[in-house]
Amino acid sequence: MPERGARLLPLPTADRGRQQPADRTTPVAPVDDPAGLSRHAALRALASTPRGLTEGEAETRLAELGENLVLPLPEPTPARRLRSALADPFTALLAVLAGVCALNGSWGSTAIIAALVLAGCLLRLHGERRSTAALRSLRALAPSTATVLRRAEPGGLPLAREIPTEQLVPGDVVRLAAGDAVPADLRLLRAEGLTVDQSALTGESTPVPRAAVDLPPAEPAAGPFGAPQLCFAGSTVVTGSGTALVLATGPATRFGAAHALPTAGRAPRPAPGPSAGERGMRRAVLVLIVFMLAVVPLTIGTDTLLHGWSGGLLPFAVAAAVGLTPELLPLVVSSVLGRGSRRLAQDGLPVRRLAAVGELGALDVLCLDKTGTLTTGRPVVAGSLDGAGRPDQEALRWAAVVAEAALLHEEPGLLDPLDEALLGAADEAGLLDGPPPTVLEVLPFDPVRRRSGALLRGPGPRAGARVLLLKGAPEELLERCDRAADGTALDPAARAELDRLVAERAGQGLRLLAVARAEGGPRLGPHRPADEAGLTLVGFVELLDEPADSAAPALALLRESGVALTVVTGDHPGTAVRLAERLGLPVGRVLLGDRLAGLEPAEIAALGVAGAVFARCTPEQKAQVVRALREAGHSVGFLGDGVNDVPALRTADVGIATAGAVGAAREWADVLLGTRDLALLGRALAVGREATARVAAYLRIALSCNLGNVLSMLAGGVLLPFLPMQPAQVLLQNLCFDAAQLSFAVSGRAAGPGPRPVRLRWGSLAGFALAFGLLNSLSDIAMFEAMRQVTDGFSAPAAESMFHTAWFAENLVTQAIALPVLYRLSRTRLRPPRPVWWAAALLAAVGLLLPLSPVGDRLGFEELPLAAYGSLGLVVAGYAALLGAGRWLWWRLSERAQQRAQQRIQ
């Protein structure tokens, strides 16, 4: 009878001596149910042999099936990056303005705006190219290879050699050893003491045993990664060795199929959508477009009704529209974010996407994976108990003896991390003093029976007696024990009490290792499984995951900086809660992943902000938590290291991968921690908030001043008998102010991340622009009236030119005052850098001195009388006083609003 699910293809017979053409290949049948196939059936299904494929067969399959890339590298082409940059709504707005200026014949304005658009796009492309190059360099430092058996020709002998994992194909036979990354989905042909770390796939921190069983177990495997004869891409070999058949590569692996990009016939995954910062920016652009569409016809219509049509009216209206637009926004944003990206790269934090720097500044919720992210991934001995749960060192002592026996008979570099932890704890407790025991036989870890041990020669008067020591999973070892260390029989009541102890410790986040022993008389021959009957239970060793040294202070800094933290893991809830408590995280509700389906996104978001622990989560459930937080209006980050974290990394506003993250997680993360020091998170937060604060400061000042100028121009159309300013003068004024704002791109070093996230909230920006824009316009109208007095109701000779000169000077001087004053309104402790002060001084000097220069004569400016300068000084002084008072009032109102919002969250 054939095995269940086997495809009976002829087994290749070339190895028996009959030569076949080297280019002849057998079609590869798809392996629909790998868990249901025996070893020989899997070989037949893939037209392979235990001695591997020939080089010709491998090359043919590689050409047909493609490279073994579990996920494609998310690196867009330069053309795609350029299209993305040009498709930015603000860039499109500037392009439209350039087109209007060209139609109007204003070639100077057209060239200036087009140059700004081009400079912003090139700067953005340059920053992303440098980040991509840094990530490529990191990948090149750790090339990934696999040991594969290949033959030169069908009748040749197999040779083991290292090849890049990308060149593996289904049907290859690979060898595994401790420390190797599993390169594809595999079916074990041979295994000796093999355990694999699947934490990157499942979130479980405990290595799982693997065995080359011929026929699958009768009972179904626990979960998609539970079959004992299968190993999956994304896992790592912890102990032992093995030989395996490659079942699937690339997107056909279990992980690749689960997270492949949408294809025809499949419903696409919901796109993550724009981040909070991007939404705020887009709203700003939309409002600017609407306001511009209203300003141009309103300016033309009002002035035509009051003063009649003139040839300079249309150029003036276009100039007013250009003046409303902060043309340098793309350039300033790209410069600030690019500088932040370079600073992070210098600190060991490569950034793939420039926008991620801004998202770091707005980050207010960070979701944390547990295993390998907050922990070292290595077990730590927490205590030693007797069979009754009382503290006792005997269990640790005998477990360390077994570990020492393995150390003496194996290569030190292949020592199991658990044995290493046992030896370290026993040595610190002084339990290893004295000569080591005589080891008769080492019993390697048996993945089926889930235990390891050692056979020793009895010491002292019992010399010659055989002492059997075993350590392993309690549920397996307790079945072999019939008495406790004090001689008490293990009756059903006692066994129930032991089960309760194991469950209780698991609920506390501890994993128990059972230790048992048996003594027998001297005899010849090796250890037999029958010797494991009638064991004496020595006790248990308590194990837990060791937090990373930098985790607790790093998380404390994040909490002090206003970031809500929530643990989202695939591990046991007790383990996750215990770790959170050790790291000082306040734990709210504990929620299992299968409960998320019954909750609304708003409920999930509220639980996450309150510090809930989400345990036993699948990759999609992790992404569901992140998605719910984003839909609630939060800027969400995700810190992870495994392939099971990739959906969440892709869904988050900013995905952060740790230094030890698997390749898929690194490729899809926005930010990569260069070392295991989680203190880098604080550094990333500080740089991101500083960058976002500078962008916010630019938007506040640019929008308020530009809005004030446009309102003043509309008012001038009503109050003045002539145009408030010539089109060339408007564009020159706008160019000078824009040039001064380039100083925003120059930044110093931030002292820390600041007390709160910095977000580009359009409601706050719009309110600020309206309030301070009206204040700016009020000072302009005061200047109108002052010049009316100076020019005798605008009847004096050259009254129009003098008015244009005075308003030009007053505009640039008041904008120069606004630069440093409004810059400090940020929520962070950000202060204006020195270049901003120099730019403000230079802008004021240009406003006062340029009209007196030969350039001023050509632009139509006129020398002002002394009385005009006196009026100008009074207006500027009044504006400065009102600006300072307005800034203080806005600061207080903002602080109160933030306090109320924080109270509602709590």
C-alpha positions in Angstrom: 0.0 0.0 0.0 1.4 3.4 -0.9 1.8 6.0 1.9 -1.0 8.4 2.4 -0.8 11.4 0.1 2.2 10.0 -1.9 2.7 10.7 -5.6 4.2 7.5 -6.9 6.8 8.7 -9.4 9.5 6.3 -10.5 12.6 6.5 -8.3 15.6 7.5 -10.3 17.9 4.5 -11.0 20.8 6.3 -12.5 22.8 5.8 -9.3 22.9 2.0 -9.8 25.4 2.4 -12.5 23.4 3.0 -15.7 24.3 6.3 -17.3 21.7 8.8 -18.3 22.1 12.0 -20.3 23.2 14.8 -18.1 20.5 17.1 -19.3 17.6 14.8 -18.7 15.3 15.9 -15.9 12.2 14.6 -14.3 9.3 17.0 -13.9 8.8 18.1 -10.3 5.4 17.1 -8.9 4.0 19.6 -6.4 4.0 18.4 -2.8 0.5 19.2 -1.6 0.7 17.6 1.8 4.3 17.3 2.9 3.4 16.4 6.5 1.6 13.3 5.2 4.5 11.8 3.2 7.1 9.3 4.4 10.8 9.9 3.6 10.8 7.8 0.4 7.4 9.1 -0.8 8.8 12.7 -0.4 11.9 11.8 -2.4 9.7 10.2 -5.2 7.4 13.2 -5.3 10.3 15.5 -5.9 12.2 13.2 -8.3 15.2 13.2 -6.0 17.4 10.7 -4.1 19.1 10.7 -0.7 22.3 11.6 -2.6 20.8 14.8 -3.9 20.4 16.3 -7.4 22.8 16.7 -10.2 24.2 20.1 -11.1 22.2 20.0 -14.3 18.9 19.2 -12.6 19.5 21.9 -10.1 20.2 24.5 -12.7 17.0 23.5 -14.7 14.8 23.8 -11.6 16.4 27.1 -10.6 15.5 28.5 -14.0 11.9 27.2 -13.8 11.1 28.0 -10.2 13.2 31.0 -9.5 15.6 31.9 -6.6 15.0 30.9 -3.0 13.9 34.3 -1.8 11.2 33.9 0.9 10.1 37.5 0.3 11.2 39.8 -2.5 13.5 42.6 -1.6 11.3 45.7 -1.2 13.6 48.0 -3.1 11.8 50.1 -5.7 13.5 51.1 -8.9 14.8 54.7 -9.3 12.1 55.3 -11.9 9.4 54.2 -9.4 11.0 56.3 -6.6 10.9 59.4 -9.0 7.3 58.8 -9.9 6.4 58.5 -6.2 8.2 61.8 -5.4 6.5 63.6 -8.3 3.1 62.2 -7.3 3.3 64.0 -3.9 0.3 66.3 -3.7 2.3 69.3 -2.7 4.8 68.8 -5.5 1.9 68.6 -7.9 0.5 71.9 -6.5 3.9 73.6 -7.1 4.0 72.2 -10.6 0.5 73.7 -11.3 1.7 77.1 -10.0 4.8 76.9 -12.2 2.4 76.2 -15.2 0.3 79.2 -14.3 3.3 81.4 -14.0 4.5 80.2 -17.4 1.2 80.9 -19.0 1.3 84.3 -17.6 4.8 84.9 -19.0 6.4 85.1 -15.5 9.4 83.0 -16.5 11.5 84.0 -13.5 8.8 82.7 -11.1 8.4 79.6 -13.3 12.1 78.8 -13.1 12.3 79.4 -9.3 9.3 77.1 -8.5 10.5 74.4 -11.0 14.0 74.5 -9.4 12.4 74.0 -6.0 10.4 71.0 -7.1 13.4 69.4 -8.8 15.7 70.1 -5.8 13.1 68.5 -3.3 12.7 65.4 -5.5 16.5 64.9 -6.0 17.2 65.4 -2.3 14.5 62.8 -1.3 15.9 60.3 -3.9 19.4 60.9 -2.7 18.5 60.2 1.0 16.6 57.0 0.2 19.4 55.8 -2.1 22.0 56.3 0.7 19.8 54.4 3.2 19.3 51.5 0.7 23.1 51.4 0.1 23.6 51.2 3.9 21.2 48.3 4.2 22.8 46.4 1.3 26.2 46.8 3.1 24.7 45.3 6.2 23.4 42.3 4.2 26.8 41.8 2.6 28.4 41.5 6.0 26.4 38.4 6.8 26.1 36.3 3.6 23.7 33.3 3.9 24.8 29.9 2.7 23.7 26.3 3.0 25.5 22.9 2.8 24.0 21.0 -0.1 24.7 17.5 -1.6 25.2 17.8 -5.4 26.5 15.5 -8.0 28.4 16.4 -11.1 26.7 13.7 -13.2 23.9 11.1 -12.6 26.4 8.4 -11.8 28.7 10.5 -9.7 29.3 10.6 -6.0 27.6 13.3 -4.0 29.8 16.2 -2.8 28.9 18.4 0.1 29.6 22.1 -0.6 28.4 25.6 0.5 26.2 27.5 -1.9 24.1 30.7 -1.4 20.7 29.9 -0.1 19.1 31.7 -3.0 20.3 28.8 -5.3 18.5 26.0 -3.4 15.7 24.2 -5.3 13.1 21.7 -4.4 14.7 18.2 -4.4 18.0 19.4 -3.0 19.4 17.5 0.0 20.9 19.8 2.6 22.8 19.2 5.9 22.0 21.0 9.1 24.2 21.6 12.1 23.9 23.6 15.3 23.7 27.4 14.6 22.5 27.0 11.0 19.5 28.9 9.7 16.9 26.6 8.1 17.2 27.8 4.4 13.8 26.4 3.1 10.9 24.2 4.1 12.5 20.8 4.7 11.6 17.1 5.3 14.1 15.4 7.6 15.8 12.3 6.3 18.1 11.9 9.3 18.2 13.7 12.7 20.4 13.3 15.8 19.4 15.3 18.8 18.0 18.0 16.6 16.1 20.9 18.1 15.2 24.1 16.3 14.3 27.6 17.5 11.0 28.5 15.8 10.5 31.7 17.9 10.7 33.8 14.7 7.8 31.9 13.3 5.6 31.2 16.3 6.9 33.4 19.1 7.6 30.4 21.3 10.9 30.9 23.1 11.5 27.2 23.8 13.4 25.2 21.2 11.2 22.4 19.7 12.5 18.9 19.0 12.6 17.5 15.5 13.0 13.8 14.4 13.2 12.0 11.1 10.2 9.8 11.7 9.3 7.8 8.7 5.5 7.8 9.0 3.7 10.9 10.4 2.1 10.6 13.8 -1.5 9.5 13.8 -2.7 12.6 15.7 -2.6 15.9 13.8 0.2 18.3 14.4 -0.3 21.1 16.9 -0.5 24.1 14.6 1.0 24.7 11.1 4.6 24.3 12.4 4.1 21.3 14.7 4.9 18.3 12.4 8.1 16.7 14.0 9.6 15.6 10.7 9.4 19.1 9.1 11.6 22.2 9.5 10.6 25.6 8.1 12.3 28.6 6.6 12.8 31.2 9.3 13.8 28.8 12.1 17.3 28.1 13.4 19.0 24.9 14.5 19.9 25.0 18.2 21.4 21.5 18.8 22.1 18.4 17.0 22.5 17.7 13.3 20.5 16.4 10.4 20.0 15.8 6.7 16.9 17.0 5.0 15.1 17.2 1.7 14.1 20.6 0.4 10.3 20.6 -0.1 9.6 24.2 -1.1 11.6 27.4 -1.7 10.9 31.1 -2.0 7.3 32.2 -2.0 6.2 28.5 -1.9 7.5 28.1 1.7 5.0 28.1 4.5 6.0 31.6 5.5 6.3 32.9 1.9 2.8 31.7 1.0 1.3 33.3 4.1 2.8 36.7 3.4 3.1 36.8 -0.4 2.1 39.9 -2.3 -1.4 39.9 -3.8 -1.7 38.1 -7.1 -4.4 37.5 -9.6 -7.3 35.6 -8.1 -6.5 36.5 -4.5 -8.1 39.3 -2.6 -5.4 41.9 -1.8 -4.5 42.6 1.8 -5.8 46.0 3.1 -3.1 48.6 2.5 -1.7 50.2 5.6 -2.8 53.6 4.5 -1.2 57.0 5.0 0.4 57.7 8.4 -0.8 60.4 10.7 1.9 62.8 9.5 1.1 62.2 5.9 -2.6 62.7 6.6 -1.9 66.1 8.2 0.3 67.1 5.3 -2.3 66.2 2.8 -5.0 68.1 4.6 -2.8 71.1 4.6 -2.2 70.9 0.9 -6.0 70.4 0.2 -6.9 73.5 2.3 -4.2 75.5 0.5 -5.5 74.5 -2.9 -9.0 75.4 -2.0 -7.9 78.7 -0.5 -5.8 79.5 -3.5 -8.7 78.8 -5.9 -10.7 81.3 -3.9 -8.0 84.0 -3.5 -7.2 84.5 -7.2 -10.8 85.2 -8.4 -11.6 87.1 -5.2 -8.6 89.4 -5.6 -9.4 90.1 -9.3 -13.1 90.6 -8.7 -12.8 92.9 -5.7 -10.2 95.1 -7.2 -12.0 95.3 -10.6 -15.3 96.4 -8.9 -13.6 99.0 -6.8 -10.9 100.4 -9.2 -11.6 98.9 -12.6 -9.6 96.5 -14.6 -5.8 96.9 -15.0 -3.2 94.9 -16.9 -1.2 94.3 -13.8 -4.1 92.8 -11.8 -3.8 89.2 -13.1 0.0 89.0 -12.5 -0.6 90.4 -9.0 -3.3 87.8 -8.2 -1.0 85.0 -9.4 1.8 86.5 -7.3 -0.5 86.5 -4.3 -1.4 82.9 -4.8 2.3 82.0 -5.1 2.9 84.1 -1.9 0.3 82.0 -0.1 2.1 78.7 -0.9 5.1 77.6 1.2 7.1 76.6 -1.9 10.0 75.3 0.1 7.9 72.7 2.0 9.1 69.7 0.0 12.7 71.0 0.1 12.7 71.8 3.8 11.0 68.5 4.7 13.4 66.5 2.5 16.4 68.3 4.0 15.3 67.9 7.6 14.4 64.3 7.2 17.5 63.6 5.2 19.7 65.1 7.8 17.9 63.1 10.5 18.4 59.9 8.4 22.1 60.6 8.1 22.4 61.2 11.8 20.6 57.9 12.6 22.8 56.0 10.2 25.9 57.4 11.9 24.5 56.1 15.2 23.9 52.7 13.8 20.3 53.1 12.8 19.9 52.8 9.0 16.6 54.2 7.8 15.1 52.8 4.6 12.3 55.4 4.1 12.8 59.1 4.8 9.3 59.6 6.0 10.0 57.1 8.8 12.1 59.8 10.5 9.1 62.0 10.8 6.9 59.0 12.0 9.4 58.4 14.8 8.8 61.9 15.9 5.0 61.4 16.0 5.2 57.9 17.5 2.9 57.6 20.5 2.3 53.8 20.7 5.0 51.2 20.3 4.1 47.5 20.0 6.8 45.1 21.3 7.5 41.6 20.3 8.9 39.5 23.2 11.2 36.7 22.2 14.5 37.9 20.9 13.4 41.5 21.1 13.0 42.3 24.8 14.9 39.1 25.8 18.3 37.7 25.0 16.7 34.5 23.6 18.7 32.4 26.1 17.2 30.6 29.2 18.2 31.7 32.7 18.0 29.6 35.8 15.5 31.2 38.2 15.5 28.6 41.0 15.6 24.9 42.0 12.8 23.0 43.7 12.2 19.7 45.2 9.2 17.6 44.3 7.0 19.5 46.7 7.8 22.9 45.3 10.2 23.9 48.1 13.6 25.5 47.4 16.2 22.8 47.1 19.6 22.8 45.2 19.7 19.1 44.4 17.8 19.3 41.1 20.1 22.0 39.9 23.2 20.1 41.0 22.2 16.9 39.2 21.0 18.8 36.1 24.4 20.5 36.0 26.2 17.1 36.2 24.3 16.0 33.1 25.3 19.3 31.3 28.9 18.9 32.4 29.0 15.3 31.0 27.7 16.7 27.6 30.4 19.4 27.8 33.2 16.9 28.3 32.0 14.7 25.4 31.0 17.4 22.9 32.7 20.4 21.3 32.3 23.4 23.6 30.9 25.5 20.7 28.0 23.1 20.3 26.9 23.2 23.9 23.1 23.6 24.3 22.2 27.0 25.6 20.2 25.3 28.4 23.2 23.3 29.5 25.3 26.5 29.4 22.8 28.2 31.7 22.7 25.2 34.1 26.5 25.1 34.4 26.7 28.8 35.0 24.0 28.7 37.8 25.5 25.7 39.5 29.0 27.1 39.4 27.8 30.4 41.0 26.0 28.3 43.7 29.2 26.3 44.4 27.6 23.0 43.4 30.3 21.9 41.0 33.2 21.8 43.6 35.2 18.6 43.6 36.3 16.2 40.8 33.9 15.5 38.0 32.1 12.2 38.0 33.2 9.3 35.8 31.0 9.4 32.7 30.1 6.1 31.2 27.8 7.3 28.5 26.2 10.6 27.4 22.6 10.3 26.3 21.9 13.1 23.8 18.6 14.9 23.7 15.9 12.7 22.3 13.4 14.8 20.4 10.7 12.1 20.6 11.0 11.4 24.4 12.1 15.0 25.0 14.9 14.3 27.5 18.6 14.0 27.7 20.9 12.4 30.3 24.1 10.8 31.4 25.2 7.4 32.7 27.8 7.7 35.5 29.8 5.4 37.7 28.7 5.6 41.3 31.2 7.4 43.7 32.7 6.2 47.0 31.5 2.9 48.5 29.1 2.3 45.6 32.0 2.4 43.1 31.0 0.3 40.1 27.3 1.0 40.5 25.6 2.7 37.5 23.8 6.1 38.2 21.4 7.2 35.5 20.5 10.9 35.4 17.8 12.4 33.2 16.5 15.9 32.7 13.6 16.8 30.4 10.0 17.9 30.0 8.0 17.3 33.1 5.0 15.8 31.2 7.4 13.1 29.7 9.7 12.4 32.7 7.1 12.3 35.4 5.5 9.3 33.8 8.7 7.3 34.4 9.0 8.3 38.1 7.4 6.2 40.8 8.8 7.8 43.9 10.0 11.2 45.3 13.5 11.9 46.6 12.4 11.2 50.2 11.1 7.8 49.2 7.4 8.7 49.1 5.4 6.9 46.4 3.9 9.0 43.7 0.3 8.0 43.9 -2.5 9.7 41.8 -2.9 12.5 44.4 0.8 13.2 44.4 0.9 13.2 40.6 -2.0 15.7 40.5 -0.2 17.9 42.9 2.9 17.8 40.6 0.8 18.7 37.6 -0.7 21.6 39.5 2.8 22.8 40.4 3.9 22.7 36.8 0.8 24.6 35.6 1.2 27.2 38.4 4.8 28.0 37.5 3.8 28.2 33.8 1.2 30.8 34.7 4.0 32.8 36.5 6.1 32.8 33.3 8.4 30.0 34.4 9.3 26.9 32.6 10.2 23.8 34.7 12.8 21.2 33.8 12.3 17.9 35.6 15.3 16.0 37.0 15.2 12.3 37.9 17.7 9.6 38.7 18.0 5.8 39.1 20.7 3.5 40.5 21.6 0.0 39.4 24.2 -2.6 39.9 27.3 -2.8 37.7 26.8 -4.6 34.4 28.2 -4.6 30.9 26.6 -3.0 27.8 25.3 0.5 27.0 22.2 2.2 28.3 18.8 0.7 27.4 15.4 2.5 27.3 14.2 -0.1 29.8 16.7 1.3 32.4 14.4 4.4 32.6 11.7 2.7 34.5 11.1 3.3 38.2 13.0 6.6 38.4 13.2 8.8 41.5 12.1 12.4 41.0 14.9 14.7 42.3 13.0 17.9 41.6 12.7 20.8 39.1 14.8 23.6 37.8 13.0 26.8 37.2 13.8 28.6 33.9 12.8 31.9 32.4 13.7 34.2 29.5 16.4 36.7 30.4 15.5 40.3 29.5 18.0 42.2 27.5 20.3 44.4 29.7 19.2 47.5 27.9 15.5 46.7 27.8 14.4 48.1 31.1 16.1 51.5 30.9 15.2 51.9 27.3 11.5 51.2 27.9 11.5 53.5 31.0 12.8 56.3 28.8 10.1 55.6 26.2 7.3 55.8 28.8 8.7 59.0 30.2 8.7 60.4 26.7 5.0 59.8 26.3 5.0 56.6 24.3 2.4 53.9 25.3 3.9 50.4 25.3 2.1 47.2 24.7 3.5 43.6 24.3 2.2 41.6 21.3 3.7 38.1 21.2 3.0 34.6 20.1 4.4 33.3 23.4 2.6 32.0 26.6 0.6 34.7 28.4 2.3 33.9 31.7 5.7 34.2 30.3 4.8 37.5 28.6 3.3 39.0 31.8 6.2 37.9 33.9 8.7 39.5 31.5 6.6 42.8 31.3 6.6 43.0 35.1 10.4 42.4 35.3 10.9 45.2 32.8 8.7 47.6 34.9 5.8 47.7 32.4 2.4 48.2 34.0 0.3 45.3 32.7 -3.3 46.0 32.0 -5.5 43.2 30.6 -4.1 40.0 29.3 -5.7 39.0 26.0 -5.2 35.9 23.8 -5.0 36.3 20.1 -8.1 34.2 19.4 -10.2 36.7 21.4 -9.4 39.5 19.0 -12.0 38.4 16.5 -14.8 39.2 19.0 -13.6 42.8 19.6 -14.1 46.0 17.7 -11.0 47.9 16.5 -11.7 50.7 19.0 -11.8 48.3 21.9 -8.5 46.7 20.8 -6.9 50.2 20.5 -8.1 51.2 23.9 -6.6 48.0 25.4 -3.3 48.5 23.6 -2.9 52.1 24.9 -3.8 51.0 28.4 -0.8 48.5 28.3 -2.6 45.2 27.6 -0.5 42.1 26.9 -1.6 40.3 23.7 -0.3 36.7 23.8 -0.6 33.7 21.6 -1.0 35.9 18.6 -0.6 34.8 15.0 1.3 37.0 12.5 -2.1 38.3 11.2 -3.4 39.0 14.7 -0.3 41.1 15.4 -1.0 43.1 12.4 -4.7 43.4 13.5 -3.6 45.0 16.8 -1.4 47.5 14.9 -4.1 48.3 12.4 -6.7 48.9 15.2 -4.3 51.4 16.9 -3.8 53.2 13.6 -7.5 53.4 12.9 -7.9 55.0 16.3 -5.6 57.9 15.2 -2.4 56.8 16.9 1.1 56.8 15.3 2.1 53.2 15.8 5.5 51.6 15.7 6.3 47.9 15.9 9.5 46.4 17.2 10.2 42.9 16.1 12.8 40.4 14.9 11.0 37.4 13.4 9.3 36.5 10.1 6.1 36.2 12.2 6.5 40.0 12.8 6.6 40.9 9.1 2.8 41.6 8.7 2.9 43.9 11.7 6.1 45.6 10.5 4.4 46.3 7.2 1.2 47.6 8.8 2.8 49.9 11.3 3.6 53.6 10.6 7.2 52.7 11.4 8.5 49.2 11.6 11.7 48.7 13.6 13.8 45.5 13.4 16.4 44.5 16.0 20.0 43.7 15.2 19.4 40.0 15.4 16.3 40.0 13.2 15.8 37.5 10.5 16.3 38.6 6.9 12.6 39.0 6.1 12.1 41.3 9.1 15.1 43.4 8.2 14.0 43.8 4.6 10.5 45.0 5.5 11.4 47.2 8.5 11.7 51.0 8.1 14.4 51.3 10.7 17.1 48.8 11.7 18.8 48.8 15.1 22.5 48.3 14.3 23.2 46.7 17.7 21.2 44.9 20.4 21.3 48.0 22.6 17.7 49.0 22.9 18.8 52.4 24.1 19.1 53.3 20.4 15.3 53.6 20.5 15.6 56.7 22.6 18.1 58.1 20.2 15.8 57.4 17.2 13.0 59.0 19.1 15.0 62.2 19.8 16.1 62.6 16.2 12.6 61.9 14.9 11.0 64.4 17.3 13.6 67.0 16.5 13.0 66.6 12.8 9.2 66.7 13.1 9.4 69.7 15.4 11.5 71.6 12.7 9.0 70.7 10.0 6.1 71.8 12.3 7.9 75.1 13.1 8.4 75.7 9.4 4.7 75.1 8.7 3.6 77.3 11.6 5.7 80.2 10.5 5.2 79.8 6.7 1.4 79.3 6.9 0.8 82.1 9.4 3.0 84.7 7.6 1.8 83.8 4.1 -1.8 83.8 5.2 -1.3 87.2 6.9 0.2 88.6 3.7 -2.6 87.3 1.5 -5.2 88.7 3.9 -3.4 92.0 3.8 -3.3 92.0 0.0 -7.1 91.4 0.0 -7.5 94.2 2.5 -5.2 96.5 0.5 -7.3 95.9 -2.6 -10.2 97.5 -0.7 -8.4 100.2 1.3 -5.9 101.4 -1.2 -6.3 103.2 -4.5 -3.6 101.2 -6.1 -2.2 97.7 -6.0 -0.6 96.9 -2.6 2.6 95.7 -4.3 3.9 95.1 -7.7 4.0 91.4 -8.8 7.8 91.4 -9.0 8.0 92.9 -5.5 5.6 90.2 -4.2 7.7 87.5 -5.7 11.0 89.0 -4.4 9.6 89.3 -0.9 8.4 85.7 -1.0 11.8 84.5 -2.3 13.6 86.3 0.5 11.3 84.8 3.2 11.7 81.4 1.6 15.5 81.7 1.6 15.5 82.6 5.3 13.4 79.5 6.1 16.1 77.3 4.6 17.8 77.7 8.0 15.2 75.3 9.4 17.0 72.5 7.6 20.1 73.2 9.7 19.8 71.4 13.0 21.9 70.9 16.1 21.9 68.0 18.5 18.8 67.4 20.6 19.4 66.7 24.3 16.7 64.0 24.4 13.4 62.9 22.9 11.4 65.5 24.8 8.3 64.8 27.0 5.7 64.2 24.3 5.3 63.1 20.7 5.4 65.8 18.0 2.5 65.4 15.5 1.5 67.5 12.5 -2.1 67.9 13.5 -3.8 69.9 10.8 -6.5 71.3 13.2 -3.8 72.8 15.4 -1.8 74.1 12.4 -4.9 75.7 10.8 -5.9 77.4 14.1 -2.4 78.7 14.6 -2.1 80.0 11.1 -5.4 81.8 11.3 -4.7 83.3 14.7 -1.2 84.5 14.0 -2.0 85.3 10.4 -4.7 87.7 11.6 -2.1 89.2 13.9 0.3 89.7 11.1 -2.4 91.2 8.9 -3.4 93.5 11.7 0.2 94.9 11.8 0.1 95.4 8.0 -3.2 97.3 8.2 -1.7 99.5 10.9 1.2 100.1 8.5 -1.4 101.0 5.8 -2.9 103.7 8.0 0.5 105.0 9.1 1.6 105.4 5.5 -1.7 107.1 4.7 -0.8 109.8 7.3 2.8 110.0 6.0 1.7 110.5 2.4 -1.3 112.8 3.1 -3.9 110.3 2.1 -1.7 108.9 -0.7 -1.8 112.2 -2.5 1.9 113.0 -2.1 4.2 112.6 -5.1 5.5 109.0 -5.4 3.0 107.9 -2.7 2.5 104.5 -4.3 6.2 103.8 -4.6 6.8 104.9 -1.0 4.0 102.7 0.2 5.4 99.7 -1.7 8.8 100.4 -0.1 7.4 100.7 3.4 5.3 97.6 3.2 8.1 95.6 1.7 10.4 96.6 4.6 7.8 96.1 7.3 6.8 92.7 5.9 10.4 91.3 5.9 11.2 92.8 9.4 8.1 91.4 11.0 8.7 88.0 9.3 12.3 88.2 10.6 10.9 88.6 14.2 8.5 85.7 13.7 11.3 83.3 12.7 12.9 82.8 16.2 9.9 83.8 18.2 7.4 81.3 16.7 10.1 78.6 16.3 10.1 77.9 20.0 6.5 77.1 20.1 7.3 73.4 19.6 6.1 70.9 22.2 9.7 69.6 22.5 12.6 71.5 24.2 13.7 72.5 20.8 15.4 76.0 20.6 16.2 77.9 17.4 19.7 77.0 16.2 22.1 79.7 15.5 21.5 79.7 11.7 17.9 80.7 12.3 19.0 83.8 14.2 21.5 84.7 11.5 18.8 84.2 8.8 16.4 86.4 10.8 19.0 89.2 11.0 19.8 89.0 7.4 16.2 89.0 6.3 15.6 92.2 8.3 18.7 93.8 6.8 17.5 93.0 3.3 14.1 94.5 4.0 15.6 97.8 5.2 18.6 98.1 2.8 17.5 96.5 -0.5 15.0 99.4 -1.3 17.9 101.8 -1.0 20.2 99.9 -3.4 20.3 100.2 -7.2 18.3 97.0 -7.4 15.5 98.8 -5.4 15.4 101.5 -8.0 14.9 99.0 -10.8 12.1 97.3 -8.8 10.2 100.7 -8.3 11.1 101.4 -4.7 11.4 104.9 -3.3 13.4 106.4 -0.5 11.3 106.9 2.6 11.1 110.1 4.6 12.2 110.0 8.2 8.6 110.0 9.5 8.0 106.7 7.6 10.8 105.1 9.5 9.4 106.3 12.8 6.0 104.8 11.9 7.7 101.6 10.7 9.4 101.3 14.1 6.2 101.7 16.1 4.4 99.1 14.0 7.2 96.6 14.3 7.5 97.1 18.1 3.8 96.7 18.5 3.8 93.5 16.4 6.7 92.1 18.5 4.8 92.7 21.7 1.6 91.2 20.5 3.5 88.2 19.0 5.2 87.4 22.3 1.9 87.7 24.2 0.2 85.5 21.6 2.9 82.9 21.8 2.6 82.7 25.6 -1.2 82.4 25.4 -1.1 79.7 22.7 1.4 77.8 24.7 -0.8 77.8 27.8 -3.9 76.8 25.9 -2.0 74.0 24.1 -0.7 72.7 27.5 -4.1 72.5 29.0 -5.6 70.8 25.9 -2.8 68.2 26.1 -3.4 67.6 29.8 -7.1 67.1 29.2 -6.3 64.6 26.3 -3.9 62.7 28.5 -6.5 62.5 31.3 -9.0 61.1 28.8 -6.5 58.4 27.7 -5.8 57.4 31.3 
